[in-house]
Amino acid sequence: MAYRSSIPLTAEWLVKTYLTGLNLTDDDGNYYPPEVFQMPLKASLAWAESVLGINIHKTDCSARLDFSGGSLSNYHPITLPDAKVQSITQVKWVLGNSTPVINWPGDWFIVRDNQLQFVPATSGAGGANIESYPLYQLYMAQQGNSNLPGIWEVDYVAGFETQGSLSDLNAADIASSAGSWVPNYVNTEGDAKHVWGDLTITLSAPATVERTFTVYGWRLEDGKPFDGVGRLGAAFDPETVTIPIGSTTATTENAWSQVKKVLWTGWDDHTVTFSGQLCDPITIDMDWDLMDLIGKAASIHILNTAGDLIIGAGIANKSTSIDGISASIGTTSSPTNAGYGARIIQLQKDINRMLPVLFRKYNGVQVLGW
C-alpha cells in the first residue's frame, strides 16, 4: 500500500504536510526563495540531533566505552551512544592511548538497535579463534569484576536513511504521437518512485523545427508546484523545455522533487526518451514520530515568515474603497503576535509533548549514579 506522496525532509514535503492552504508568496506574488524552506529544515534537523543526543543523518562514528566486570563472560550488552546503529566497522580493545591490543572479529558481535553483545565463536572472521587472544584469557582470569575505563573502541555507522536511494531513470522510447509521458514507477511496497533532479529529453534524430515540451511537477529547491493550477491567487506555470533545430537533447532548468507529467503536441516524426534519476523511498527508515518532530519545528520558522506577509509586511488591517463600495480585511497580526500565532502555539505544544517521549525512546531511562 502506497503511503508516501513526497520524499520526507524536502520543501515539497513541508508544503504538502504542514503548510497546506498557505499563500507562500511575498507582497509581489513571488514564491518564497529556497532559503525560506531549506534553512529551517537543516536547522530543525540539527536541533533534533542535539536535543535528542543522536545522529539522524548517517554518520561514521567512534566511541570509547568502559569495560565492566563480567561483561564478556556474562554477555552483558555494550551500549553505544546512538539510537540507530546501521553497521559495525571495527571493535577493538585499547589501553589508554596506546595502539589497539586486540581487534575483535566482527562476527562475534550481535547488534540490537544501539546495543552490542559479545558472543565469541569457536572461530571468527579470517579464521581467528578465541584461543589466539591471550589477552582475552588474561583479562577474564585476572580482572574478574573490576572495571577498565575506555577499553572498548567501537567504530560504527549510525543514523537513518533520510532521502531514499537514487537510480538511473531511462524511460524507453515513447511514440511522439502519444503527446504525453506520465512517470508511473513504483517499488515493491507500492510507493511511487519520484523523478529526482534534472530531466533530460532526447529525440531519436535531430530536430528539423523547434520541439517544445511542457513539464509539470514540484521543484526540488523550494517545493514550488509547477502544475499550471492557481494557488490562492498565485498561478505557477509549468516549465517549457525547447529542443532547438539541429539538436537532439534538452535538459530542464529546474531540479525536481517529482515530475507529474510531460506534454507535447504538433509533430510525430520522432520518438522521445527521458533520462535522469529516480528517488526510491523504500530505503527511508526514519521513524514517523521523528520526522513529525522535524517537520513541525521547521514549519514554525516558515509560519513566522508567512504570518507577517498575509496581507503585506507589517500590515494587520487593510481597507479598500472604490465608488462607494468598500472592503476591509483584518488579521490576527499585531506588534507582538504573528499572523499564524495560534498554529505556531499548537505546534510548540506538540513539540513539547513529543520531546520527552522521543528522548526516552532513543536514550532509555536516565539514572544518576554516584
C-alpha positions as a LaTeX table, in Angstrom:
\begin{tabular}{lrrr}
\hline
Residue & $x$ (\AA) & $y$ (\AA) & $z$ (\AA) \\
\hline
Met1 & 0.00 & 0.00 & 0.00 \\
Ala2 & 1.48 & 3.31 & $-1.06$ \\
Tyr3 & 1.75 & 5.89 & 1.67 \\
Arg4 & 4.36 & 8.44 & 0.60 \\
Ser5 & 3.32 & 11.14 & $-1.87$ \\
Ser6 & 6.52 & 13.12 & $-1.37$ \\
Ile7 & 10.03 & 12.43 & $-0.14$ \\
Pro8 & 10.41 & 13.41 & 3.56 \\
Leu9 & 12.58 & 16.34 & 4.65 \\
Thr10 & 12.11 & 18.23 & 1.37 \\
Ala11 & 10.41 & 21.56 & 0.70 \\
Glu12 & 7.62 & 19.74 & $-1.18$ \\
Trp13 & 7.01 & 17.52 & 1.85 \\
Leu14 & 6.79 & 20.54 & 4.16 \\
Val15 & 4.34 & 22.33 & 1.87 \\
Lys16 & 2.08 & 19.31 & 1.43 \\
Thr17 & 2.18 & 18.06 & 5.01 \\
Tyr18 & 2.30 & 21.12 & 7.26 \\
Leu19 & 1.67 & 24.25 & 5.15 \\
Thr20 & $-1.40$ & 23.27 & 3.15 \\
Gly21 & $-3.63$ & 26.24 & 2.35 \\
Leu22 & $-0.99$ & 28.91 & 2.94 \\
Asn23 & $-0.19$ & 31.52 & 0.33 \\
Leu24 & 3.57 & 31.09 & 0.22 \\
Thr25 & 4.26 & 34.25 & $-1.77$ \\
Asp26 & 5.59 & 37.70 & $-0.93$ \\
Asp27 & 3.78 & 41.03 & $-1.42$ \\
Asp28 & 4.55 & 40.95 & $-5.15$ \\
Gly29 & 3.25 & 37.41 & $-5.68$ \\
Asn30 & 6.70 & 35.83 & $-5.89$ \\
Tyr31 & 7.11 & 32.38 & $-4.38$ \\
Tyr32 & 9.36 & 32.27 & $-1.31$ \\
Pro33 & 13.05 & 31.78 & $-2.14$ \\
Pro34 & 14.64 & 28.36 & $-1.49$ \\
Glu35 & 16.36 & 29.55 & 1.71 \\
Val36 & 12.98 & 30.01 & 3.42 \\
Phe37 & 12.47 & 26.23 & 3.20 \\
Gln38 & 15.99 & 24.83 & 3.21 \\
Met39 & 17.41 & 26.62 & 6.25 \\
Pro40 & 14.52 & 25.68 & 8.62 \\
Leu41 & 14.78 & 22.04 & 7.53 \\
Lys42 & 18.54 & 21.89 & 8.11 \\
Ala43 & 18.36 & 23.83 & 11.38 \\
Ser44 & 15.46 & 21.74 & 12.73 \\
Leu45 & 17.23 & 18.50 & 11.88 \\
Ala46 & 20.41 & 19.69 & 13.62 \\
Trp47 & 18.35 & 20.86 & 16.61 \\
Ala48 & 16.65 & 17.45 & 16.86 \\
Glu49 & 20.04 & 15.72 & 16.78 \\
Ser50 & 21.30 & 17.96 & 19.60 \\
Val51 & 18.28 & 17.80 & 21.87 \\
Leu52 & 17.83 & 14.04 & 21.45 \\
Gly53 & 21.56 & 13.28 & 21.52 \\
Ile54 & 21.50 & 11.10 & 18.38 \\
Asn55 & 22.72 & 11.14 & 14.79 \\
Ile56 & 19.83 & 11.39 & 12.35 \\
His57 & 21.77 & 11.56 & 9.08 \\
Lys58 & 24.01 & 8.52 & 8.51 \\
Thr59 & 27.35 & 9.29 & 10.15 \\
Asp60 & 30.66 & 7.48 & 10.70 \\
Cys61 & 31.07 & 7.31 & 14.48 \\
Ser62 & 33.63 & 6.13 & 17.02 \\
Ala63 & 33.05 & 5.59 & 20.74 \\
Arg64 & 35.28 & 4.70 & 23.71 \\
Leu65 & 33.38 & 2.65 & 26.26 \\
Asp66 & 34.23 & 1.23 & 29.68 \\
Phe67 & 34.69 & $-2.44$ & 30.41 \\
Ser68 & 32.63 & $-3.72$ & 33.31 \\
Gly69 & 33.46 & $-6.90$ & 35.17 \\
Gly70 & 31.85 & $-9.95$ & 33.65 \\
Ser71 & 30.70 & $-8.14$ & 30.52 \\
Leu72 & 32.44 & $-10.71$ & 28.36 \\
Ser73 & 31.70 & $-13.90$ & 30.25 \\
Asn74 & 28.10 & $-12.95$ & 31.00 \\
Tyr75 & 27.35 & $-11.38$ & 27.60 \\
His76 & 26.29 & $-8.03$ & 29.05 \\
Pro77 & 25.24 & $-5.56$ & 26.34 \\
Ile78 & 27.64 & $-2.82$ & 25.27 \\
Thr79 & 25.52 & 0.30 & 24.75 \\
Leu80 & 26.56 & 2.72 & 22.03 \\
Pro81 & 25.60 & 6.43 & 22.31 \\
Asp82 & 23.44 & 6.42 & 19.18 \\
Ala83 & 19.86 & 5.31 & 18.63 \\
Lys84 & 20.12 & 3.79 & 15.17 \\
Val85 & 23.25 & 1.73 & 14.52 \\
Gln86 & 23.34 & 0.67 & 10.88 \\
Ser87 & 26.56 & $-1.36$ & 10.90 \\
Ile88 & 29.72 & $-2.09$ & 12.92 \\
Thr89 & 33.03 & $-1.26$ & 11.23 \\
Gln90 & 35.50 & $-2.43$ & 13.87 \\
Val91 & 35.63 & $-3.37$ & 17.56 \\
Lys92 & 38.94 & $-3.03$ & 19.42 \\
Trp93 & 40.44 & $-3.13$ & 22.87 \\
Val94 & 42.67 & $-0.12$ & 23.56 \\
Leu95 & 44.56 & 0.53 & 26.80 \\
Gly96 & 44.68 & 4.30 & 27.36 \\
Asn97 & 46.03 & 5.96 & 24.22 \\
Ser98 & 48.14 & 3.02 & 23.11 \\
Thr99 & 47.76 & 1.15 & 19.87 \\
Pro100 & 44.92 & $-1.41$ & 19.86 \\
Val101 & 45.82 & $-4.61$ & 21.72 \\
Ile102 & 43.01 & $-6.67$ & 20.17 \\
Asn103 & 40.95 & $-6.29$ & 17.00 \\
Trp104 & 37.92 & $-8.43$ & 17.66 \\
Pro105 & 36.27 & $-10.36$ & 14.80 \\
Gly106 & 33.14 & $-8.51$ & 13.72 \\
Asp107 & 31.05 & $-11.65$ & 13.57 \\
Trp108 & 31.46 & $-12.12$ & 17.33 \\
Phe109 & 29.01 & $-9.30$ & 17.96 \\
Ile110 & 25.23 & $-9.25$ & 17.83 \\
Val111 & 23.77 & $-5.81$ & 17.05 \\
Arg112 & 20.37 & $-4.90$ & 18.52 \\
Asp113 & 19.45 & $-1.28$ & 17.82 \\
Asn114 & 22.26 & 0.54 & 19.67 \\
Gln115 & 23.49 & $-2.40$ & 21.75 \\
Leu116 & 26.25 & $-4.90$ & 21.05 \\
Gln117 & 26.59 & $-8.27$ & 22.71 \\
Phe118 & 29.92 & $-10.08$ & 22.64 \\
Val119 & 29.35 & $-13.75$ & 21.76 \\
Pro120 & 32.73 & $-15.42$ & 20.99 \\
Ala121 & 32.51 & $-18.17$ & 18.42 \\
Thr122 & 34.93 & $-21.05$ & 18.03 \\
Ser123 & 36.35 & $-19.21$ & 15.04 \\
Gly124 & 35.81 & $-15.78$ & 13.58 \\
Ala125 & 36.50 & $-13.69$ & 10.53 \\
Gly126 & 39.72 & $-14.68$ & 8.82 \\
Gly127 & 39.90 & $-17.95$ & 10.75 \\
Ala128 & 40.61 & $-16.27$ & 14.08 \\
Asn129 & 39.67 & $-18.21$ & 17.19 \\
Ile130 & 39.35 & $-17.27$ & 20.80 \\
Glu131 & 42.49 & $-19.16$ & 21.82 \\
Ser132 & 44.53 & $-16.81$ & 19.64 \\
Tyr133 & 43.75 & $-13.93$ & 22.00 \\
Pro134 & 45.89 & $-14.44$ & 25.15 \\
Leu135 & 44.90 & $-11.01$ & 26.50 \\
Tyr136 & 41.29 & $-12.15$ & 26.47 \\
Gln137 & 42.21 & $-15.03$ & 28.75 \\
Leu138 & 44.35 & $-12.72$ & 30.91 \\
Tyr139 & 41.53 & $-10.23$ & 31.50 \\
Met140 & 38.99 & $-12.96$ & 32.07 \\
Ala141 & 41.24 & $-14.60$ & 34.64 \\
Gln142 & 42.65 & $-11.56$ & 36.47 \\
Gln143 & 40.13 & $-8.72$ & 36.12 \\
Gly144 & 37.09 & $-10.60$ & 37.31 \\
Asn145 & 34.56 & $-8.00$ & 38.39 \\
Ser146 & 36.82 & $-4.94$ & 38.05 \\
Asn147 & 36.32 & $-2.13$ & 35.54 \\
Leu148 & 38.63 & $-0.81$ & 32.84 \\
Pro149 & 37.95 & 2.72 & 31.55 \\
Gly150 & 37.62 & 3.22 & 27.82 \\
Ile151 & 38.95 & $-0.16$ & 26.79 \\
Trp152 & 36.27 & $-0.74$ & 24.15 \\
Glu153 & 36.73 & 1.30 & 20.98 \\
Val154 & 33.89 & 0.79 & 18.54 \\
Asp155 & 33.78 & 2.24 & 15.02 \\
Tyr156 & 30.31 & 2.13 & 13.51 \\
Val157 & 27.80 & 3.81 & 11.20 \\
Ala158 & 24.78 & 5.35 & 12.89 \\
Gly159 & 21.77 & 7.32 & 11.73 \\
Phe160 & 18.76 & 6.94 & 9.49 \\
Glu161 & 18.36 & 6.80 & 5.74 \\
Thr162 & 16.56 & 10.10 & 5.16 \\
Gln163 & 16.40 & 10.71 & 1.40 \\
Gly164 & 15.88 & 7.37 & $-0.30$ \\
Ser165 & 18.08 & 5.65 & $-2.85$ \\
Leu166 & 18.87 & 7.03 & $-6.31$ \\
Ser167 & 18.91 & 5.01 & $-9.50$ \\
Asp168 & 19.06 & 5.81 & $-13.20$ \\
Leu169 & 15.86 & 6.74 & $-14.98$ \\
Asn170 & 15.90 & 5.55 & $-18.56$ \\
Ala171 & 12.39 & 5.69 & $-19.95$ \\
Ala172 & 12.07 & 3.58 & $-23.08$ \\
Asp173 & 11.36 & 5.28 & $-26.40$ \\
Ile174 & 7.89 & 6.78 & $-26.41$ \\
Ala175 & 5.97 & 7.36 & $-29.62$ \\
Ser176 & 5.77 & 11.11 & $-30.08$ \\
Ser177 & 2.23 & 10.84 & $-31.37$ \\
Ala178 & 1.17 & 9.94 & $-27.82$ \\
Gly179 & 1.89 & 13.53 & $-26.83$ \\
Ser180 & 2.38 & 12.80 & $-23.11$ \\
Trp181 & 4.53 & 10.96 & $-20.62$ \\
Val182 & 3.45 & 10.31 & $-17.03$ \\
Pro183 & 6.11 & 8.74 & $-14.76$ \\
Asn184 & 4.48 & 5.74 & $-13.13$ \\
Tyr185 & 7.25 & 3.92 & $-11.29$ \\
Val186 & 6.58 & 2.12 & $-8.01$ \\
Asn187 & 8.68 & $-0.01$ & $-5.68$ \\
Thr188 & 7.80 & $-3.36$ & $-4.16$ \\
Glu189 & 5.72 & $-1.68$ & $-1.43$ \\
Gly190 & 3.66 & 0.29 & $-3.92$ \\
Asp191 & 5.28 & 3.65 & $-3.11$ \\
Ala192 & 5.92 & 5.99 & $-6.01$ \\
Lys193 & 9.48 & 6.45 & $-7.20$ \\
His194 & 9.99 & 10.14 & $-7.97$ \\
Val195 & 11.84 & 11.71 & $-10.87$ \\
Trp196 & 14.60 & 13.46 & $-8.93$ \\
Gly197 & 16.74 & 16.37 & $-10.06$ \\
Asp198 & 17.23 & 17.28 & $-13.72$ \\
Leu199 & 15.20 & 15.67 & $-16.50$ \\
Thr200 & 16.80 & 15.23 & $-19.94$ \\
Ile201 & 14.65 & 14.83 & $-23.07$ \\
Thr202 & 16.19 & 13.17 & $-26.14$ \\
Leu203 & 14.91 & 12.82 & $-29.70$ \\
Ser204 & 15.74 & 9.88 & $-31.93$ \\
Ala205 & 17.03 & 12.28 & $-34.64$ \\
Pro206 & 17.99 & 15.98 & $-34.86$ \\
Ala207 & 15.02 & 18.34 & $-34.78$ \\
Thr208 & 14.10 & 19.96 & $-38.09$ \\
Val209 & 11.94 & 22.54 & $-36.29$ \\
Glu210 & 11.92 & 23.60 & $-32.64$ \\
Arg211 & 10.40 & 20.92 & $-30.40$ \\
Thr212 & 8.65 & 22.14 & $-27.27$ \\
Phe213 & 7.82 & 20.13 & $-24.14$ \\
Thr214 & 5.81 & 21.25 & $-21.11$ \\
Val215 & 6.91 & 19.79 & $-17.76$ \\
Tyr216 & 4.63 & 19.70 & $-14.70$ \\
Gly217 & 5.65 & 18.81 & $-11.15$ \\
Trp218 & 7.24 & 20.07 & $-7.94$ \\
Arg219 & 10.54 & 21.93 & $-7.80$ \\
Leu220 & 13.20 & 20.42 & $-5.52$ \\
Glu221 & 14.77 & 23.57 & $-4.08$ \\
Asp222 & 11.64 & 25.28 & $-2.74$ \\
Gly223 & 8.70 & 22.90 & $-3.27$ \\
Lys224 & 7.06 & 25.26 & $-5.77$ \\
Pro225 & 4.31 & 23.46 & $-7.70$ \\
Phe226 & 4.70 & 23.83 & $-11.46$ \\
Asp227 & 1.27 & 22.39 & $-12.18$ \\
Gly228 & $-0.49$ & 25.19 & $-14.05$ \\
Val229 & $-3.08$ & 25.47 & $-11.27$ \\
Gly230 & $-3.74$ & 28.64 & $-9.29$ \\
Arg231 & $-2.97$ & 28.55 & $-5.57$ \\
Leu232 & $-4.77$ & 31.28 & $-3.58$ \\
Gly233 & $-4.38$ & 33.77 & $-6.39$ \\
Ala234 & $-0.88$ & 32.68 & $-7.47$ \\
Ala235 & $-0.66$ & 30.64 & $-10.68$ \\
Phe236 & 2.51 & 28.60 & $-11.04$ \\
Asp237 & 3.13 & 27.91 & $-14.69$ \\
Pro238 & 4.79 & 24.66 & $-15.80$ \\
Glu239 & 8.30 & 24.71 & $-17.26$ \\
Thr240 & 8.77 & 24.84 & $-21.02$ \\
Val241 & 11.73 & 22.94 & $-22.47$ \\
Thr242 & 12.76 & 23.54 & $-26.08$ \\
Ile243 & 14.99 & 21.43 & $-28.30$ \\
Pro244 & 16.35 & 23.77 & $-30.99$ \\
Ile245 & 16.71 & 22.96 & $-34.66$ \\
Gly246 & 19.56 & 20.55 & $-35.31$ \\
Ser247 & 19.74 & 19.32 & $-31.70$ \\
Thr248 & 18.53 & 16.11 & $-30.13$ \\
Thr249 & 18.51 & 16.86 & $-26.40$ \\
Ala250 & 17.46 & 19.44 & $-23.82$ \\
Thr251 & 17.54 & 19.43 & $-20.02$ \\
Thr252 & 15.18 & 21.16 & $-17.60$ \\
Glu253 & 16.43 & 24.28 & $-15.84$ \\
Asn254 & 14.67 & 23.22 & $-12.65$ \\
Ala255 & 15.68 & 20.33 & $-10.44$ \\
Trp256 & 12.59 & 18.35 & $-9.48$ \\
Ser257 & 11.45 & 16.54 & $-6.36$ \\
Gln258 & 8.95 & 14.85 & $-8.63$ \\
Val259 & 7.70 & 15.22 & $-12.20$ \\
Lys260 & 3.97 & 14.68 & $-12.64$ \\
Lys261 & 3.77 & 14.69 & $-16.44$ \\
Val262 & 5.30 & 15.97 & $-19.69$ \\
Leu263 & 3.14 & 17.10 & $-22.63$ \\
Trp264 & 3.98 & 17.90 & $-26.25$ \\
Thr265 & 1.93 & 18.42 & $-29.43$ \\
Gly266 & 2.16 & 19.20 & $-33.12$ \\
Trp267 & 4.62 & 16.70 & $-34.54$ \\
Asp268 & 5.06 & 12.96 & $-34.88$ \\
Asp269 & 8.32 & 12.32 & $-36.72$ \\
His270 & 10.47 & 11.25 & $-33.77$ \\
Thr271 & 10.33 & 9.07 & $-30.70$ \\
Val272 & 11.27 & 10.55 & $-27.32$ \\
Thr273 & 13.42 & 9.24 & $-24.46$ \\
Phe274 & 13.50 & 10.64 & $-20.92$ \\
Ser275 & 16.54 & 10.18 & $-18.69$ \\
Gly276 & 17.68 & 11.33 & $-15.25$ \\
Gln277 & 17.37 & 9.84 & $-11.78$ \\
Leu278 & 14.65 & 8.18 & $-9.74$ \\
Cys279 & 14.43 & 8.53 & $-5.96$ \\
Asp280 & 13.04 & 5.41 & $-4.25$ \\
Pro281 & 11.67 & 5.96 & $-0.72$ \\
Ile282 & 11.79 & 2.26 & 0.14 \\
Thr283 & 15.14 & 2.66 & 1.90 \\
Ile284 & 13.95 & 5.53 & 4.12 \\
Asp285 & 13.86 & 4.12 & 7.64 \\
Met286 & 13.24 & 7.23 & 9.75 \\
Asp287 & 10.67 & 6.83 & 12.48 \\
Trp288 & 7.41 & 8.61 & 11.70 \\
Asp289 & 7.34 & 10.46 & 15.01 \\
Leu290 & 10.90 & 11.72 & 14.49 \\
Met291 & 10.01 & 13.01 & 11.01 \\
Asp292 & 6.94 & 14.68 & 12.51 \\
Leu293 & 9.07 & 16.45 & 15.13 \\
Ile294 & 11.43 & 17.86 & 12.49 \\
Gly295 & 8.58 & 18.87 & 10.19 \\
Lys296 & 6.73 & 20.73 & 12.92 \\
Ala297 & 9.86 & 22.51 & 14.12 \\
Ala298 & 10.72 & 23.61 & 10.57 \\
Ser299 & 7.16 & 24.76 & 9.95 \\
Ile300 & 7.29 & 27.22 & 12.83 \\
His301 & 10.09 & 29.13 & 11.08 \\
Ile302 & 8.13 & 29.31 & 7.83 \\
Leu303 & 4.86 & 30.22 & 9.56 \\
Asn304 & 6.59 & 33.14 & 11.24 \\
Thr305 & 7.53 & 34.50 & 7.81 \\
Ala306 & 4.16 & 33.71 & 6.21 \\
Gly307 & 2.28 & 35.28 & 9.12 \\
Asp308 & 4.00 & 38.61 & 8.58 \\
Leu309 & 3.06 & 38.63 & 4.89 \\
Ile310 & $-0.61$ & 37.62 & 4.96 \\
Ile311 & $-1.75$ & 40.97 & 3.56 \\
Gly312 & 1.63 & 42.68 & 3.42 \\
Ala313 & 4.67 & 43.09 & 5.63 \\
Gly314 & 3.82 & 44.98 & 8.83 \\
Ile315 & 0.10 & 45.30 & 7.95 \\
Ala316 & $-2.58$ & 44.00 & 10.34 \\
Asn317 & $-5.68$ & 45.53 & 8.68 \\
Lys318 & $-6.38$ & 46.59 & 5.11 \\
Ser319 & $-9.32$ & 48.52 & 3.64 \\
Thr320 & $-10.23$ & 49.28 & 0.03 \\
Ser321 & $-12.95$ & 51.63 & $-1.25$ \\
Ile322 & $-14.00$ & 52.11 & $-4.90$ \\
Asp323 & $-17.03$ & 54.16 & $-5.97$ \\
Gly324 & $-18.74$ & 53.76 & $-2.63$ \\
Ile325 & $-18.05$ & 50.03 & $-2.34$ \\
Ser326 & $-15.64$ & 49.18 & 0.43 \\
Ala327 & $-13.98$ & 46.05 & 1.72 \\
Ser328 & $-11.97$ & 45.52 & 4.86 \\
Ile329 & $-9.65$ & 42.68 & 5.85 \\
Gly330 & $-8.33$ & 42.16 & 9.35 \\
Thr331 & $-5.79$ & 39.61 & 10.57 \\
Thr332 & $-4.53$ & 38.43 & 13.94 \\
Ser333 & $-1.19$ & 40.12 & 13.25 \\
Ser334 & $-0.03$ & 42.69 & 15.78 \\
Pro335 & 3.29 & 44.07 & 17.07 \\
Thr336 & 3.50 & 41.07 & 19.43 \\
Asn337 & 1.55 & 38.36 & 17.61 \\
Ala338 & 2.24 & 36.62 & 14.30 \\
Gly339 & $-0.47$ & 36.08 & 11.73 \\
Tyr340 & $-0.38$ & 32.31 & 12.30 \\
Gly341 & 0.22 & 32.65 & 16.03 \\
Ala342 & $-2.44$ & 30.10 & 17.01 \\
Arg343 & $-0.99$ & 27.44 & 14.73 \\
Ile344 & 2.53 & 28.18 & 15.96 \\
Ile345 & 1.42 & 27.82 & 19.60 \\
Gln346 & $-0.21$ & 24.48 & 18.81 \\
Leu347 & 2.93 & 23.25 & 17.05 \\
Gln348 & 5.05 & 24.27 & 20.03 \\
Lys349 & 2.72 & 22.34 & 22.35 \\
Asp350 & 3.01 & 19.28 & 20.11 \\
Ile351 & 6.81 & 19.55 & 20.09 \\
Asn352 & 7.00 & 19.92 & 23.88 \\
Arg353 & 4.77 & 16.85 & 24.25 \\
Met354 & 6.82 & 14.78 & 21.82 \\
Leu355 & 10.32 & 15.62 & 23.06 \\
Pro356 & 10.35 & 13.66 & 26.35 \\
Val357 & 8.74 & 10.65 & 24.66 \\
Leu358 & 11.33 & 10.60 & 21.88 \\
Phe359 & 14.19 & 11.19 & 24.32 \\
Arg360 & 13.18 & 8.11 & 26.34 \\
Lys361 & 12.72 & 6.14 & 23.13 \\
Tyr362 & 16.26 & 6.81 & 21.93 \\
Asn363 & 18.12 & 7.13 & 25.23 \\
Gly364 & 16.20 & 4.98 & 27.69 \\
Val365 & 15.56 & 5.98 & 31.28 \\
Gln366 & 18.45 & 8.07 & 32.58 \\
Val367 & 19.70 & 7.09 & 36.07 \\
Leu368 & 22.03 & 9.26 & 38.12 \\
Gly369 & 24.77 & 7.32 & 39.84 \\
Trp370 & 27.45 & 8.38 & 42.31 \\
\hline
\end{tabular}
